[in-house]
Amino acid sequence: MAWGFALPTAVYFGRGEVQRLPQLIAGRRAALVHARSAGVPPGEYVGRFSGIRPNPTQQNAADCAAFLRSVQAEVVVALGGGSVMDCAKAAAHGLPLIAVPTTAGTGSEVTNISVLSDDVTHQKVPLADPAHYPEAAVVDPLLTRTMPPKLTAESGMDALSHALEAQWSIHHNPASDALAQRAVELLFTWLESAFREPENLDARSAVSEASLLAGMAFSQAKTAGVHACSFPLTARYGLSHGAACAFTLAAFARLNWRDDALALRLERLQAALGIPQTLAEAGVPRAELPALAFACTQPRNAQNNPVPLDEATILTLLEGLA
């Protein structure tokens, strides 16, 4: 089997690593793109942009890009969750980016993917570009302590989806498998603890590490059917990205690996985290399943699934979630 591995992002992981930022931006005009609730990290900044929408739009990224030009930024520090990372990557296109996640789930700090919502259709559009790889990722688990339990749960399930899909993807390789398997192990061991004990720093650190490793894994292998289905579930029914991924995760474990033990373990974890597991809980009317099944076949992620995904296959999968 021939395979390759390329990750141009320098990674710094550990408690207190955010203090490394002044060293990383030294000598350059640094602009900060951040969530309003994230505060200001160490370092000197020529300007700050905090107008990031959840599920940022193309216009949101254009506004951020205009800000970066206005302050003549030479490097961009993105501090926040997945929405901040997505917006900053698209806006900073061509500028070096330092990614500092405050959530544990997206793994966006080590991927070349930016997901923006179309301004007209509101559909999510993943944009993969080598220029989107951050120059550096500073992953400090202490920054995740303020995550509320619901966000901890949903972000963690997003990371678990990344890790499992990286193994299911037709593009997986031995290196991505190793990273993904370690991420799965950490999440099954620690995610519920992080959810129930927000101040448990061992749990926070383990989940942050798992998110990072899962991001490294799917940056190489790509996501598959679970993420393909997540986009219309979010656009049509308002499920958060993590909850939308979690919704079909156990079903894909049965479809892709025929692993009922894994599926049951996933369902137990979902129940413990309070994440929707049925169509009724997710607000999906049964009458809309055929249209939803078609929508799930459209994202490019669907082509990475080991079991070919047509409308009939996905419809059967969704009907099993009644």
C-alpha positions in Angstrom: 0.0 0.0 0.0 1.5 3.3 -1.1 0.6 6.4 1.1 1.8 9.8 2.1 1.5 12.2 5.1 1.9 16.0 5.0 1.1 18.3 7.8 2.8 21.7 7.4 1.4 23.1 10.7 3.7 23.3 13.7 1.8 21.9 16.7 2.2 23.1 20.3 0.1 21.2 22.8 -0.2 21.5 26.6 -1.5 23.4 29.5 -0.3 27.0 29.4 1.0 26.8 25.8 -1.0 29.9 25.0 1.8 31.9 26.6 3.9 30.9 23.6 2.0 33.4 21.3 4.2 36.5 21.8 7.1 34.4 20.7 5.3 33.1 17.6 4.1 36.5 16.4 7.2 38.5 17.3 8.3 41.0 14.7 5.1 40.8 12.7 1.9 42.9 12.5 -0.5 40.5 14.2 -4.3 40.8 13.9 -6.6 39.0 16.2 -9.7 37.2 14.9 -11.7 35.9 17.9 -15.0 35.1 19.4 -16.3 38.0 21.6 -16.4 35.6 24.6 -12.8 34.4 24.1 -11.0 37.5 25.5 -7.6 38.6 24.3 -4.6 36.2 24.4 -1.0 37.2 25.2 0.7 39.3 22.5 0.5 42.7 20.8 -2.2 43.2 18.1 -2.7 45.9 15.5 -6.4 45.3 15.5 -9.2 42.8 16.5 -12.1 41.4 14.6 -14.8 39.7 16.6 -17.9 39.8 14.3 -17.9 36.1 13.7 -21.3 34.5 13.1 -22.0 30.9 14.1 -21.7 28.9 10.8 -20.0 31.9 9.2 -21.1 33.0 5.7 -19.1 34.0 2.7 -19.9 37.6 3.4 -18.7 37.2 7.0 -15.3 36.0 5.7 -15.2 38.8 3.1 -15.8 41.4 5.9 -13.0 39.8 8.0 -10.7 39.8 5.0 -11.4 43.6 4.5 -10.5 44.1 8.2 -7.2 42.3 7.8 -6.3 44.4 4.8 -7.3 47.6 6.6 -4.8 46.9 9.5 -2.1 45.7 7.1 -1.9 42.4 9.0 1.2 40.2 8.4 0.0 37.3 10.6 -3.4 36.4 11.9 -4.2 34.8 15.3 -7.5 32.9 15.3 -8.8 32.4 18.8 -12.1 30.5 19.2 -14.1 27.5 18.0 -14.8 26.1 14.6 -16.7 29.1 13.3 -13.8 31.4 14.1 -11.3 29.1 12.5 -13.4 28.7 9.4 -13.9 32.4 8.9 -10.3 33.3 9.7 -8.9 30.7 7.3 -10.9 32.0 4.4 -10.2 35.6 5.3 -6.5 35.2 5.9 -6.0 33.4 2.5 -2.3 33.9 1.8 -1.4 35.3 5.2 0.2 33.1 7.9 -2.3 32.0 10.5 -1.8 30.8 14.1 -4.8 28.8 15.3 -5.7 28.8 19.0 -8.8 26.7 19.7 -11.0 27.4 22.7 -13.2 24.3 22.0 -12.3 20.7 21.7 -13.9 19.1 18.7 -13.3 20.6 15.3 -9.6 19.9 14.8 -9.6 22.8 12.4 -6.3 24.0 13.8 -4.5 21.3 11.8 -6.7 21.1 8.6 -6.8 22.9 5.3 -10.6 23.0 5.3 -12.8 26.1 5.8 -16.6 25.6 5.9 -18.7 28.6 5.0 -22.4 29.0 4.5 -23.6 30.2 1.2 -25.1 33.7 1.6 -28.1 32.8 -0.6 -28.9 29.1 -0.2 -27.5 28.9 3.4 -26.0 25.5 2.4 -22.6 24.7 4.0 -19.7 24.7 1.5 -16.4 23.1 2.5 -13.4 24.7 0.9 -10.2 22.7 0.9 -7.0 24.6 0.0 -3.4 24.1 1.0 -3.2 27.8 1.8 -5.7 27.2 4.6 -3.3 25.1 6.7 -2.3 27.2 9.7 1.3 28.1 10.2 1.0 26.9 13.8 -1.6 25.4 16.1 -1.4 26.3 19.8 -3.7 23.9 21.7 -4.0 24.8 25.3 -6.6 22.7 27.2 -6.9 25.4 29.8 -8.7 27.5 27.2 -11.6 24.9 27.0 -12.5 25.2 30.7 -15.3 27.7 30.0 -17.0 25.4 27.5 -20.6 24.7 28.8 -21.5 21.0 29.1 -23.7 21.0 26.0 -20.9 22.4 23.8 -18.4 20.0 25.4 -20.7 17.1 24.5 -21.4 18.2 20.9 -17.8 19.2 20.1 -16.5 16.0 21.5 -18.9 14.0 19.3 -17.7 16.0 16.3 -14.1 14.9 17.2 -15.3 11.3 17.6 -16.9 11.5 14.2 -13.6 12.8 12.7 -11.7 9.9 14.2 -14.1 7.2 13.1 -14.6 8.6 9.6 -10.9 9.0 9.1 -10.7 5.2 9.6 -13.8 4.5 7.4 -12.7 6.8 4.6 -11.5 5.2 1.4 -8.4 7.5 1.7 -7.3 6.2 5.2 -3.7 5.1 5.7 -1.6 3.6 8.5 -0.6 7.0 9.9 -4.1 8.4 9.9 -5.4 5.2 11.4 -3.0 5.3 14.3 -3.9 8.9 15.1 -7.6 8.2 14.8 -7.5 5.1 17.0 -5.8 7.0 19.8 -8.4 9.8 19.5 -11.2 7.3 19.8 -9.7 5.7 22.8 -9.3 9.0 24.6 -12.8 10.2 23.8 -14.5 7.0 25.0 -12.5 7.2 28.2 -12.7 10.9 29.0 -15.5 12.7 27.1 -18.3 11.9 29.6 -16.1 13.0 32.4 -15.4 16.4 30.7 -19.1 16.8 30.2 -20.1 16.0 33.8 -17.0 17.5 35.5 -16.1 20.8 33.7 -13.2 21.6 36.0 -11.6 18.1 35.6 -8.4 19.2 33.9 -7.3 15.7 33.1 -10.5 15.2 31.2 -10.2 18.5 29.5 -6.7 17.8 28.4 -7.5 14.3 27.1 -10.5 15.6 25.0 -8.4 18.5 23.6 -5.6 16.0 22.7 -8.2 13.7 21.1 -9.7 16.5 19.0 -6.2 17.5 17.8 -5.3 13.9 16.9 -8.6 13.4 15.1 -8.0 16.6 13.2 -4.6 15.3 12.1 -6.2 12.1 11.0 -9.0 13.5 8.9 -6.7 16.1 7.5 -5.1 13.2 5.7 -8.0 10.7 5.2 -11.0 13.1 4.9 -14.4 12.7 6.4 -17.1 10.5 4.9 -20.8 9.7 5.1 -21.4 11.1 8.6 -20.3 14.5 7.7 -22.1 14.4 4.3 -25.3 13.9 6.2 -24.5 16.5 8.9 -24.6 19.4 6.5 -28.3 19.1 5.5 -29.2 18.1 9.1 -27.8 21.5 10.2 -29.1 23.5 7.3 -32.7 22.1 7.4 -33.3 21.3 11.1 -30.9 23.6 13.0 -28.9 20.8 14.7 -25.5 22.0 15.8 -22.7 20.5 13.7 -21.6 18.1 16.5 -25.1 16.9 17.2 -25.7 16.5 13.5 -22.6 14.3 13.1 -23.5 12.3 16.2 -27.0 11.7 14.9 -26.0 9.2 12.3 -22.7 8.0 13.8 -23.9 4.7 15.3 -25.9 4.0 12.1 -22.7 4.4 10.0 -20.8 2.2 12.4 -23.3 -0.6 11.5 -23.3 0.3 7.8 -19.5 0.7 7.2 -18.0 -1.8 9.7 -21.1 -3.9 10.6 -19.9 -3.3 14.2 -22.9 -3.5 16.4 -20.8 -3.4 19.6 -19.3 -0.1 18.5 -22.7 1.2 17.5 -24.2 0.3 20.9 -21.3 2.0 22.7 -21.8 5.1 20.6 -25.5 5.1 21.4 -24.8 4.8 25.1 -22.4 7.7 25.0 -25.0 9.8 23.0 -27.6 9.1 25.6 -25.3 10.0 28.5 -24.5 13.3 26.8 -28.1 14.1 26.0 -27.6 14.2 22.3 -30.7 13.5 20.0 -30.9 9.9 18.8 -34.2 9.7 17.1 -35.9 11.6 14.2 -38.5 13.0 16.7 -35.7 14.3 19.1 -33.9 15.9 16.1 -37.1 17.5 14.8 -37.0 15.6 11.5 -40.5 14.7 10.1 -40.6 11.2 8.5 -42.3 12.7 5.5 -39.2 14.7 4.7 -36.8 11.7 4.8 -36.7 11.1 1.0 -35.7 14.8 0.4 -33.2 14.6 3.2 -31.7 11.4 1.9 -31.2 13.0 -1.5 -29.6 16.1 0.2 -27.2 13.8 2.1 -25.8 12.3 -1.2 -24.7 15.7 -2.5 -21.7 16.8 -0.4 -18.4 15.5 -1.7 -17.7 13.7 1.6 -20.2 11.1 0.6 -17.9 9.9 -2.1 -15.3 9.0 0.6 -17.5 6.5 2.3 -16.5 2.8 1.9 -20.1 1.7 1.3 -21.4 3.6 -1.8 -24.1 6.1 -0.7 -27.1 6.4 -2.9 -30.5 7.8 -1.9 -31.9 4.4 -1.1 -29.1 3.4 1.2 -29.2 6.7 3.1 -33.1 6.5 3.3 -32.8 3.1 4.9 -30.2 4.4 7.3 -32.4 7.4 8.3 -35.5 5.3 8.6 -33.6 3.2 11.2 -33.4 6.3 13.4 -37.2 6.6 14.0 
